Amino acid sequence: MDIYALSDKAIQEELGNRLKALRLRKNMTQQELHVASALSLNTIKTLESGQGKLSSLIAILRELEALEQLKNFIPDISISPIQLAAMQGKPRQRASKKRKTINKKGESTW
């Protein structure tokens, strides 16, 4: 599946479908998950339809013992030794603006 070819709504629906599949693999009903997670049944249904809050998603993943999947969702960023040396061991605090450059034709680019 080419995730970049999907619309935001399609990605949300795919996440909801995967969450539902995970729940079913754990052999839990929506009602059982509702009781175990202390979230409302409507919240469970909303998440499985591809909507809802991130805090609810985290609670569900915790109850389904799938929090480690967040590592795949947004992996840790590793810094190469060369980058670390260039930064003199200081972690980056903020992003910098793109700088305007002049190409060989005298045109400015970003």
N, C-alpha and C positions, 0 to 999 in steps of 0.2 A: 504494500500500500504506500503510495506517495503522499505523505502527510501534508506536504506543501500544496498539493493540488486540491485539497479539501477546504471548504469554507470553514469559518470559525464555528458556525452552527453544527456542521458535520463532525468536526473534531469533538465538540461538546457531546454530541450524541454517541460518538465512538467511545468516549470516556465513560459515559453512562452505561453503555452496553458492556464494557469490560468490567465495570464495577458489579453489575448484575451477574455476569458470568463468574466472577470471583466469589460472590455470595453463594451462588448455586454450587460451585465446587466445594465450598465449605459446608454444603448441605444445610443451609439456613434459609428459613422463610423471611420475608420482609418483617413480619410480626416478631419473630425471634430476634432479629437484628435490632429492631426498634427497642425491645425490652433490654437487650444486652448493652446497647450503646447509649441509652437514655435520650435518644433523639426521637422526634415524633415519627409516626408512620408516614405522614405526608412528606417529611424531610427525606426519608429513605426513597420514597417514590419519585420525588423531585430530582434527587441526585441520579437515580437510575434513568431518568428521562433526559439527562444531560444538562441539568440546571442545578442551582444551589450554591451554597457558600463553601469556601475553602475550609473553613473551620469544621463544617459538617463532614466534608470529605476526609479530613484528617481523623476525625472521631471514628468514622466507619472503617478506614484502613487500620486503625489501631485495634478495633474490635475483631476485624478479620485477620489479625496478625500479619498484615501486609505493609507495614510502615516502611520496610526496607525498599519497597518499590519506589519510594520518593527519590532514592538515589538515582534511579533510571530516569525519573521525571526531569530533574534538574541536577546533573552530576556535579560533584565538587570540581572546582577549577584548580588545576595544578599549574604551578609556575615553574618554568624551566630554570635550571641553575644559572644560566646566562642572564635571564630576566631578573632573577633575584639579586645577582651581583650588581647589575645595572641600577637596581633600586636601592642598593646598599642595605639590603635586609629589611627595608621598610615596606609594610603592606600598602597597597594603593588605597587612598582615601576617597578619591573622586575621579570622575572622568574629565578629560580635557576637551576643549572645543577643537573641531577640525580646523586646520590652518589653511588659509588661502594661499595657493601657489600660482605662479605664472609659468605657463608652458612655453615651449620654444617659439610658438607663434605669437606670443605676447598676450594670450588669453588667460584670464584668471579662472582657476578651477578650485574646487573644494576637495 
